[in-house]
Amino acid sequence: MIMSTSIVSENKRSRGRRGRQGNRKRPCGDESTSGQDLGSEKANGEVSGLKKRKPSKKVTEDVIPPEQRGIPDTPLLHNLGKHPSIYARLGRGTLTQNLNFRGAWPTALGLYRQAHDQYKELFVAAGFGDFLKIDPVHIPQAYLVALMERWFSETNTIHLPCCEIGPTPVDWAMVTGLQFKGESIRFNHQFEMIKALELLGVESAAVTEGKIRLSSITPTMEEVKMAPANNEAKSVMFRRLFLYVVASCFFNNNRSVINHQLVKYLEHIDEVGNYNWAAITFAAFLAGMRRKVTGETGAFTGFWPFLLFWAFEYLDIFRPNIVEADVFPRAIRWSCPNILSSADFSDLFAARCQLDYIEEAQVTWQPYLASSEFGSTDMVQAVSLAQKRAPFESIDTWEYYLGERCRRQLGFPCRVPFPPPDRMHGTHDLTPEDEVGVGRPADNLVMDENVDYSSWFAVHSVGKIVDLSRFLGGVETGAKVLSHWVAAHHPDILLVQRSDYESMAEAYDAAVAECQMLRAKLAQAE
């Protein structure tokens, strides 16, 4: 197969070879996972050994001198010299800290799946039944890092050279299965820690620095398997299991703690489903991405696997095979091979180049149109929110979603958006410009259609960030590195220079025209 780009190819035939991730065995209460650690946590909570790969050489400290960080701002994106994209610009590997991933999703899922049916029924009633169908998979770490390098907190979107695109509430609902419905979860400082500890059935020793340690509330496998002795025991055990699961998947952090105010919404266990868990978990994902790219935290936090599942839907690169087209949630439709991922520089370089040379033809702007779930009544609120500029409240902060920048994903014409709010996030003591969880219509936040989007985007975004001339040997060596990677991972793809491709395309078109002419002459002769 001969491809059209000079150093990177469209790989529509190569799906299914790249979905990978390495996980590490951890105790239930420990949330730290490193990209350098190998092993796979099965969905039932057990751990399967995998053959270890020799660790790749990674950057362990920031060695970029100040003079190389002098990247000029755009009118929209600022402080680019300290943004993670600087490593792609300089042709460097990623920092080791960029390969740390917080959370214990596999362990939490395993604990849930071994739980007694009475607890499982409560999870389903709370709206988490579909999410808990998703099996942890090995994901391409290099691709995840390359996507992160193009995420900008000024807009909470990914800036590709050809366009801007970002996760919407529709994406969150379709991929995770969590629905935007119910009462908003708002934090009330009047809810005291002592009440939370009482509801969880633990002592004050479970508290550290004003937060509850997950290790102090995590139930054992034996405890969750047993049928509860009475309703009180059932309530306490469900609160602890639920808090551990949602904290491990969505509210992870480097201290393995959780805010006690979440317990307020678990007081009546049969009413947990009355609250909007989709909104607060979506906000936690946005907060995690912001903290990652701004350097506030070194590791990926929030439900970071969502970024890969989202990218599989929209971008025609590194897509695994599809197991079943119309399935919900969408995260379970991909067949990701059970092989280890890599963050070797060749993998990272290839992922960066794939994104650097992606074209609009490789973007699926509306991936859910054929889905039966997309047209259901459950999606009405998510669709409505996706068409707004709205702040969403997380545990410690609120984070803005800018629907005016994602209109094309919702079937609207591409228009130049208004500037973002002056403050894209804030703590609960700061008030955003728009009402939390409500917002305002995005249609009122775009410019006249006469303003050319392409010209505007070229000035306001970052364009291509991979500079092959920085490699020893320049473009020639860079192309060899990528060619070696493609030969190893995509042997059915042949990379050619664009000029050669265009010559071959012209020759092919001429041959087709000649065949048509000969067929016409043959028809006349007959």
C-alpha positions as CSV (number, residue, x, y, z in Angstrom):
1,M,0.0,0.0,0.0
2,I,1.5,3.4,-1.0
3,M,0.7,6.3,1.1
4,S,0.4,10.0,0.2
5,T,2.4,11.8,2.9
6,S,6.1,12.3,2.8
7,I,7.0,11.0,6.3
8,V,3.8,9.7,7.9
9,S,1.0,7.6,6.5
10,E,-2.7,7.2,6.7
11,N,-3.1,3.8,8.3
12,K,-6.7,2.7,7.7
13,R,-5.5,-0.9,7.2
14,S,-3.3,-0.9,10.2
15,R,-6.0,-0.7,12.9
16,G,-5.7,-3.2,15.7
17,R,-1.9,-3.2,16.2
18,R,-1.4,-0.4,18.6
19,G,-3.8,-0.4,21.6
20,R,-1.6,-1.1,24.5
21,Q,-0.8,-0.1,28.1
22,G,1.3,-1.4,30.9
23,N,-0.1,-1.6,34.4
24,R,1.6,-2.5,37.7
25,K,0.3,-4.6,40.5
26,R,-0.7,-2.4,43.5
27,P,-2.5,-2.9,46.7
28,C,-6.1,-1.8,46.5
29,G,-5.5,1.5,48.3
30,D,-2.5,2.5,46.2
31,E,-3.2,4.7,43.2
32,S,0.2,5.1,41.6
33,T,1.0,3.5,38.3
34,S,4.1,4.1,36.3
35,G,4.5,3.7,32.6
36,Q,7.8,1.9,33.2
37,D,6.2,-0.8,35.2
38,L,5.0,-4.0,33.5
39,G,2.3,-6.5,34.3
40,S,-1.4,-6.6,33.7
41,E,-4.2,-6.4,36.3
42,K,-7.0,-8.6,35.1
43,A,-10.6,-7.5,35.4
44,N,-11.2,-9.9,38.3
45,G,-8.5,-8.3,40.3
46,E,-5.9,-10.9,39.8
47,V,-2.6,-10.1,38.2
48,S,-1.2,-11.9,35.1
49,G,2.6,-11.8,34.6
50,L,3.8,-10.6,31.2
51,K,7.3,-10.8,29.8
52,K,9.2,-7.7,30.7
53,R,10.7,-5.5,28.1
54,K,14.0,-3.7,28.7
55,P,13.1,-0.2,30.0
56,S,13.7,2.5,27.4
57,K,15.9,5.5,28.2
58,K,13.8,8.4,29.2
59,V,14.4,11.9,30.3
60,T,14.6,11.9,34.1
61,E,15.0,15.7,34.6
62,D,14.3,18.9,32.9
63,V,17.5,19.6,30.9
64,I,16.1,22.3,28.6
65,P,18.0,25.6,29.1
66,P,16.0,28.8,29.4
67,E,17.1,30.1,26.0
68,Q,15.4,27.2,24.2
69,R,12.1,27.9,26.0
70,G,11.7,31.2,24.3
71,I,8.7,30.1,22.2
72,P,6.5,33.2,21.3
73,D,2.9,33.2,22.5
74,T,0.0,33.2,20.1
75,P,-2.9,35.6,20.7
76,L,-4.7,32.6,22.2
77,L,-2.1,30.2,23.7
78,H,0.5,31.4,26.2
79,N,3.6,30.3,28.1
80,L,4.4,27.8,25.3
81,G,8.0,27.5,26.5
82,K,6.8,25.7,29.6
83,H,4.1,23.7,27.8
84,P,4.8,19.9,27.3
85,S,4.9,20.5,23.5
86,I,8.4,22.0,24.0
87,Y,9.8,18.4,24.1
88,A,8.3,17.7,20.7
89,R,9.6,21.0,19.3
90,L,13.1,20.2,20.5
91,G,13.0,16.6,19.4
92,R,13.5,15.3,22.9
93,G,12.0,12.3,24.7
94,T,9.4,12.9,27.4
95,L,10.1,13.4,31.1
96,T,9.8,10.2,33.2
97,Q,7.1,11.9,35.2
98,N,5.0,12.2,32.0
99,L,4.7,8.4,32.1
100,N,3.2,8.2,35.6
101,F,-0.5,7.4,35.7
102,R,-2.6,7.7,38.8
103,G,-5.5,5.5,39.6
104,A,-6.4,1.9,40.3
105,W,-9.1,1.3,37.8
106,P,-8.3,-2.4,37.2
107,T,-8.1,-3.2,40.9
108,A,-11.3,-1.2,41.6
109,L,-13.1,-3.0,38.8
110,G,-12.0,-6.3,40.0
111,L,-13.3,-5.6,43.5
112,Y,-16.7,-4.5,42.1
113,R,-17.0,-7.6,39.9
114,Q,-16.4,-9.9,42.9
115,A,-19.0,-8.0,45.0
116,H,-22.3,-9.4,46.1
117,D,-25.2,-8.8,43.8
118,Q,-26.8,-6.5,46.4
119,Y,-23.9,-4.0,46.0
120,K,-23.8,-4.4,42.2
121,E,-27.5,-3.5,42.0
122,L,-26.8,-0.3,43.9
123,F,-24.0,0.6,41.5
124,V,-26.3,0.1,38.5
125,A,-29.0,2.2,40.2
126,A,-26.4,4.9,40.8
127,G,-25.8,5.0,37.0
128,F,-22.4,3.3,36.9
129,G,-23.6,0.0,35.5
130,D,-22.5,0.7,31.9
131,F,-19.2,2.2,32.9
132,L,-18.3,-0.9,34.9
133,K,-18.7,-3.0,31.8
134,I,-15.5,-1.5,30.4
135,D,-12.5,-3.7,30.7
136,P,-9.1,-2.1,31.3
137,V,-6.9,-2.5,28.2
138,H,-3.4,-1.9,27.2
139,I,-3.2,1.5,25.6
140,P,-0.5,3.1,23.5
141,Q,1.4,5.3,26.0
142,A,3.4,7.1,23.3
143,Y,0.1,8.1,21.6
144,L,-1.3,9.3,24.9
145,V,1.7,11.5,25.6
146,A,1.6,12.9,22.1
147,L,-2.1,13.8,22.5
148,M,-1.3,15.4,25.9
149,E,1.4,17.5,24.2
150,R,-1.3,19.1,22.0
151,W,-3.8,19.7,24.8
152,F,-4.0,23.4,25.9
153,S,-5.7,24.5,29.1
154,E,-6.6,27.9,27.6
155,T,-9.3,26.1,25.6
156,N,-9.5,22.6,27.1
157,T,-9.1,21.2,23.6
158,I,-6.5,19.6,21.4
159,H,-4.9,21.8,18.8
160,L,-4.0,19.8,15.7
161,P,-2.3,21.5,12.7
162,C,-5.4,21.3,10.7
163,C,-8.1,22.1,13.3
164,E,-9.1,22.3,16.9
165,I,-11.1,19.5,18.5
166,G,-12.0,18.5,22.0
167,P,-14.0,16.2,24.3
168,T,-17.6,17.2,24.8
169,P,-20.2,16.1,27.3
170,V,-21.6,13.9,24.5
171,D,-18.3,12.2,24.2
172,W,-18.0,11.7,27.9
173,A,-21.5,10.1,28.0
174,M,-21.0,7.9,24.9
175,V,-17.5,6.6,25.8
176,T,-18.0,6.1,29.6
177,G,-21.7,5.4,29.8
178,L,-22.2,8.0,32.5
179,Q,-25.3,10.1,31.8
180,F,-25.7,13.9,32.5
181,K,-28.8,13.8,34.6
182,G,-29.9,14.4,38.2
183,E,-29.1,17.0,40.8
184,S,-25.8,18.8,40.7
185,I,-23.2,17.7,43.2
186,R,-22.2,20.8,45.1
187,F,-19.8,20.9,48.0
188,N,-21.1,22.2,51.3
189,H,-18.4,23.0,53.9
190,Q,-21.0,22.6,56.6
191,F,-20.9,18.8,56.1
192,E,-18.4,17.8,58.7
193,M,-15.7,15.2,58.6
194,I,-17.0,13.5,61.8
195,K,-20.3,12.8,60.0
196,A,-18.5,11.3,57.0
197,L,-16.5,9.0,59.2
198,E,-19.6,7.9,60.9
199,L,-21.3,7.0,57.6
200,L,-18.2,5.1,56.5
201,G,-17.8,3.3,59.8
202,V,-14.2,4.3,60.3
203,E,-12.3,6.2,63.0
204,S,-10.5,9.5,62.9
205,A,-7.2,7.7,62.1
206,A,-8.5,7.4,58.5
207,V,-8.0,11.1,58.1
208,T,-4.7,12.7,56.8
209,E,-4.3,16.4,56.1
210,G,-8.1,16.9,56.1
211,K,-8.8,14.1,53.6
212,I,-9.8,10.5,53.9
213,R,-7.2,7.9,53.1
214,L,-8.5,5.4,50.6
215,S,-6.5,2.6,52.2
216,S,-8.5,3.1,55.4
217,I,-11.9,2.6,53.8
218,T,-11.1,0.0,51.0
219,P,-13.1,-3.1,51.8
220,T,-11.5,-6.5,51.3
221,M,-12.5,-9.0,48.6
222,E,-14.0,-11.3,51.3
223,E,-16.1,-8.4,52.8
224,V,-17.7,-7.4,49.5
225,K,-18.4,-11.0,48.5
226,M,-20.5,-11.7,51.6
227,A,-24.2,-10.8,51.7
228,P,-24.7,-7.9,54.2
229,A,-26.0,-9.0,57.6
230,N,-28.5,-6.1,57.8
231,N,-29.4,-2.8,56.1
232,E,-27.0,-0.8,58.2
233,A,-24.1,-3.1,57.3
234,K,-25.1,-2.9,53.7
235,S,-25.2,0.9,53.7
236,V,-21.7,1.2,55.3
237,M,-20.1,-1.4,53.0
238,F,-21.6,0.1,49.9
239,R,-20.5,3.6,50.8
240,R,-16.9,2.4,51.3
241,L,-16.9,0.3,48.1
242,F,-18.5,3.1,46.0
243,L,-16.2,5.8,47.3
244,Y,-13.2,3.6,46.6
245,V,-14.3,2.7,43.1
246,V,-15.1,6.3,42.0
247,A,-12.0,7.7,43.7
248,S,-9.7,5.1,42.0
249,C,-11.2,5.7,38.6
250,F,-12.1,9.4,38.5
251,F,-10.7,11.3,41.5
252,N,-7.2,9.8,41.8
253,N,-4.3,11.9,43.1
254,N,-0.7,11.4,44.3
255,R,-1.8,11.0,47.9
256,S,-4.5,8.4,47.5
257,V,-7.0,10.4,49.4
258,I,-10.6,11.6,48.8
259,N,-12.6,14.7,49.9
260,H,-15.0,13.7,52.7
261,Q,-17.7,15.9,51.2
262,L,-18.5,13.3,48.6
263,V,-19.8,11.1,51.4
264,K,-22.7,13.5,51.8
265,Y,-24.2,12.2,48.6
266,L,-23.9,8.6,49.8
267,E,-25.9,9.0,53.0
268,H,-29.0,7.5,51.5
269,I,-27.7,4.7,49.4
270,D,-30.9,4.3,47.4
271,E,-30.7,7.9,46.3
272,V,-27.1,7.9,45.0
273,G,-28.5,7.8,41.4
274,N,-30.4,11.0,41.9
275,Y,-27.1,13.0,41.4
276,N,-25.2,14.0,38.3
277,W,-22.1,11.9,38.5
278,A,-21.3,12.5,34.8
279,A,-20.8,16.2,35.3
280,I,-18.4,15.9,38.3
281,T,-16.3,13.2,36.7
282,F,-16.1,15.1,33.4
283,A,-14.9,18.1,35.4
284,A,-12.3,15.9,37.1
285,F,-11.0,14.8,33.7
286,L,-10.7,18.4,32.5
287,A,-9.0,19.3,35.8
288,G,-6.6,16.4,35.4
289,M,-5.6,17.5,31.9
290,R,-5.1,21.1,32.9
291,R,-2.9,20.1,35.9
292,K,-0.9,17.9,33.6
293,V,-0.1,20.3,30.9
294,T,0.5,23.3,33.2
295,G,2.9,21.3,35.4
296,E,0.7,21.5,38.5
297,T,1.0,17.7,38.7
298,G,3.4,15.4,36.9
299,A,1.2,12.4,36.5
300,F,-2.0,11.8,34.5
301,T,-5.0,12.0,36.8
302,G,-8.8,11.8,36.4
303,F,-10.1,9.0,34.1
304,W,-7.2,9.5,31.7
305,P,-7.9,6.4,29.5
306,F,-10.9,8.4,28.2
307,L,-8.5,10.5,26.1
308,L,-7.4,7.5,24.2
309,F,-10.9,6.1,23.7
310,W,-12.0,9.6,22.6
311,A,-9.1,9.8,20.1
312,F,-10.0,6.4,18.7
313,E,-13.5,7.7,17.8
314,Y,-12.3,10.9,16.1
315,L,-8.8,10.4,14.7
316,D,-8.0,7.8,12.0
317,I,-4.6,7.0,13.4
318,F,-3.6,4.2,15.9
319,R,-7.2,2.9,15.8
320,P,-7.7,-0.7,17.1
321,N,-10.1,-3.0,15.3
322,I,-13.8,-2.6,16.1
323,V,-15.3,-5.6,17.9
324,E,-18.9,-4.4,17.5
325,A,-20.0,-1.1,15.8
326,D,-23.2,-0.2,17.7
327,V,-22.4,-0.9,21.3
328,F,-22.7,1.2,24.5
329,P,-20.6,2.5,26.1
330,R,-18.3,3.1,23.2
331,A,-15.1,2.3,25.1
332,I,-15.9,-1.5,24.9
333,R,-16.1,-1.5,21.0
334,W,-12.4,-1.6,20.5
335,S,-10.2,-4.7,20.3
336,C,-7.0,-3.7,21.9
337,P,-4.3,-6.4,21.8
338,N,-3.0,-7.8,25.1
339,I,0.6,-6.7,24.5
340,L,2.7,-4.2,26.3
341,S,2.9,-0.6,25.2
342,S,6.0,1.4,24.8
343,A,7.2,5.0,25.3
344,D,10.4,4.4,23.4
345,F,11.5,7.5,21.6
346,S,10.8,5.9,18.2
347,D,7.2,5.2,19.2
348,L,6.8,8.7,20.6
349,F,8.4,10.3,17.6
350,A,6.1,8.4,15.3
351,A,3.0,9.4,17.3
352,R,4.1,13.0,17.3
353,C,4.5,12.9,13.5
354,Q,1.2,11.2,12.9
355,L,-0.5,14.1,14.8
356,D,1.7,16.7,13.1
357,Y,0.7,15.5,9.6
358,I,-2.9,14.5,10.2
359,E,-5.3,15.9,7.7
360,E,-9.0,16.8,8.1
361,A,-9.9,13.8,6.0
362,Q,-8.6,11.7,8.8
363,V,-11.0,13.3,11.4
364,T,-14.4,11.7,11.9
365,W,-16.3,14.8,13.1
366,Q,-19.5,13.0,14.1
367,P,-18.6,9.4,15.1
368,Y,-21.9,8.6,16.8
369,L,-24.5,9.2,14.1
370,A,-25.0,5.5,13.5
371,S,-25.3,4.7,17.2
372,S,-28.8,3.8,18.5
373,E,-27.9,5.2,21.9
374,F,-26.9,8.6,20.5
375,G,-30.5,9.3,19.5
376,S,-32.0,8.1,22.8
377,T,-33.7,10.3,25.4
378,D,-30.8,9.6,27.8
379,M,-28.5,11.7,25.6
380,V,-30.7,14.8,25.4
381,Q,-29.0,16.6,28.3
382,A,-25.5,15.7,27.2
383,V,-26.3,17.1,23.7
384,S,-27.7,20.3,25.2
385,L,-24.7,20.8,27.4
386,A,-22.3,20.1,24.5
387,Q,-23.8,23.1,22.7
388,K,-23.0,25.5,25.5
389,R,-20.1,27.3,27.2
390,A,-20.4,26.0,30.7
391,P,-18.3,25.5,33.9
392,F,-18.5,22.0,35.5
393,E,-17.8,21.5,39.2
394,S,-15.3,19.0,40.3
395,I,-14.2,18.1,43.9
396,D,-11.8,21.1,44.5
397,T,-12.4,23.2,41.4
398,W,-14.7,24.2,38.5
399,E,-13.5,23.8,35.0
400,Y,-14.8,25.4,31.8
401,Y,-16.0,23.5,28.8
402,L,-16.2,25.6,25.6
403,G,-18.9,24.3,23.3
404,E,-18.3,27.1,20.8
405,R,-15.0,25.5,19.9
406,C,-16.6,22.0,19.4
407,R,-19.5,23.0,17.1
408,R,-18.3,21.1,14.2
409,Q,-18.4,17.9,16.3
410,L,-22.1,18.6,16.7
411,G,-22.9,19.1,13.1
412,F,-22.7,22.9,12.9
413,P,-20.6,24.9,10.5
414,C,-17.0,25.7,11.5
415,R,-16.9,29.3,12.8
416,V,-14.3,31.4,14.6
417,P,-15.1,31.3,18.3
418,F,-15.0,34.2,20.7
419,P,-12.0,34.4,23.1
420,P,-12.3,32.0,26.1
421,P,-13.3,33.3,29.6
422,D,-10.6,35.3,31.4
423,R,-10.6,32.5,34.0
424,M,-10.9,28.9,32.7
425,H,-10.9,27.3,36.2
426,G,-11.1,28.3,39.8
427,T,-11.7,27.1,43.3
428,H,-15.1,27.0,44.9
429,D,-14.6,30.4,46.5
430,L,-14.3,32.0,43.1
431,T,-17.4,32.5,40.9
432,P,-17.2,31.7,37.1
433,E,-18.7,34.0,34.5
434,D,-21.4,31.4,33.8
435,E,-23.6,29.4,36.0
436,V,-22.1,26.0,36.9
437,G,-23.5,23.2,35.0
438,V,-25.9,25.5,33.0
439,G,-23.8,27.9,31.0
440,R,-24.9,29.8,27.9
441,P,-25.5,28.9,24.3
442,A,-22.4,28.5,22.2
443,D,-24.2,29.8,19.1
444,N,-23.9,33.3,20.6
445,L,-20.2,32.9,21.0
446,V,-19.0,32.6,17.4
447,M,-18.1,35.3,14.9
448,D,-19.7,36.1,11.6
449,E,-19.3,33.5,8.9
450,N,-17.4,35.9,6.8
451,V,-14.4,35.7,9.1
452,D,-12.1,33.0,7.6
453,Y,-11.5,30.2,10.1
454,S,-8.3,28.8,8.5
455,S,-6.5,32.2,8.5
456,W,-7.6,32.8,12.1
457,F,-6.6,29.4,13.3
458,A,-3.2,29.6,11.6
459,V,-2.4,32.7,13.7
460,H,-4.0,31.6,17.0
461,S,-2.9,28.0,17.2
462,V,0.5,26.3,17.1
463,G,0.5,24.4,13.8
464,K,3.2,21.8,13.4
465,I,5.4,21.3,16.4
466,V,7.8,18.5,15.2
467,D,11.0,20.0,13.7
468,L,12.8,17.3,11.9
469,S,15.8,19.5,11.2
470,R,16.7,19.3,14.9
471,F,17.6,15.6,14.5
472,L,21.1,14.6,13.6
473,G,21.0,14.4,9.8
474,G,17.9,16.5,9.6
475,V,14.9,15.4,7.6
476,E,16.7,12.4,6.1
477,T,17.5,10.8,9.5
478,G,14.1,11.7,10.9
479,A,12.4,10.0,8.0
480,K,14.6,6.9,8.5
481,V,13.6,6.8,12.2
482,L,9.9,6.9,11.2
483,S,10.4,4.4,8.4
484,H,12.1,2.0,10.8
485,W,9.1,2.3,13.2
486,V,6.6,1.8,10.4
487,A,8.4,-1.2,9.1
488,A,8.3,-2.8,12.6
489,H,4.7,-1.9,13.5
490,H,2.9,-1.5,10.1
491,P,4.7,-3.7,7.6
492,D,1.8,-3.3,5.1
493,I,2.5,0.4,4.7
494,L,5.1,1.9,2.4
495,L,6.2,5.5,3.0
496,V,7.1,7.6,-0.1
497,Q,8.0,11.2,-0.8
498,R,5.0,13.3,-1.5
499,S,6.4,14.3,-4.9
500,D,6.8,10.6,-5.8
501,Y,3.3,9.9,-4.7
502,E,1.9,12.7,-6.8
503,S,3.8,11.4,-9.8
504,M,2.4,7.9,-9.2
505,A,-1.1,9.3,-8.7
506,E,-0.8,11.2,-12.0
507,A,0.3,8.0,-13.8
508,Y,-2.5,6.1,-12.2
509,D,-5.1,8.6,-13.3
510,A,-3.6,8.6,-16.8
511,A,-3.8,4.8,-16.9
512,V,-7.4,4.8,-15.7
513,A,-8.3,7.4,-18.4
514,E,-6.6,5.3,-21.1
515,C,-8.5,2.1,-20.0
516,Q,-11.8,4.0,-20.2
517,M,-10.9,5.2,-23.7
518,L,-10.0,1.6,-24.8
519,R,-13.3,0.3,-23.3
520,A,-15.2,2.9,-25.3
521,K,-13.4,2.0,-28.5
522,L,-14.0,-1.7,-27.8
523,A,-17.7,-1.0,-27.3
524,Q,-17.9,0.9,-30.6
525,A,-16.1,-2.0,-32.4
526,E,-18.5,-4.5,-31.0
